[in-house]
Amino acid sequence: MEELKSINSDVDAVKLANEIHRLDAALKLMKNELKAYVKDHGALDTGEEIWDIVPSVSWSFDAVGLKEAARNIAFEGVDPWSMMSISKSNLNKLGWDEDFLKQIGKKKVTNRFTSRKNK
């Protein structure tokens, strides 16, 4: 990789963006190769890090289970509604417009730096 220098023009910025894209693609390929190795041979200790495949646990509840969870949270002395939220994708499924949502909730907007495919 070339030495990183200041961006002084759109041309410089495009070159840097393209290099980032190339490096991200290469990193993804390298991680997939290492993942396959670890899958076949077990955890790998580099001396600085341990690369391994570790479980990720999450829970989902049906309507009855969610009601029971809320009831038990309340028994713990905690407001169950402070611990539960509705995902953006589920809100989209409801089709509620922003005016309605503003009446019942608080909008939170965060900015993140990312790229998207050019159409």
Secondary structure, DSSP 8 states (H G I E B T S, - for coil): --------SHHHHHHHHHHHHHHHHHHHHHHHHHHHHHHHH--EE-SS-EE-----------HHHHHHHHHHHHHTTS-GGGG----HHHHHHHT--HHHHHHHS--------------
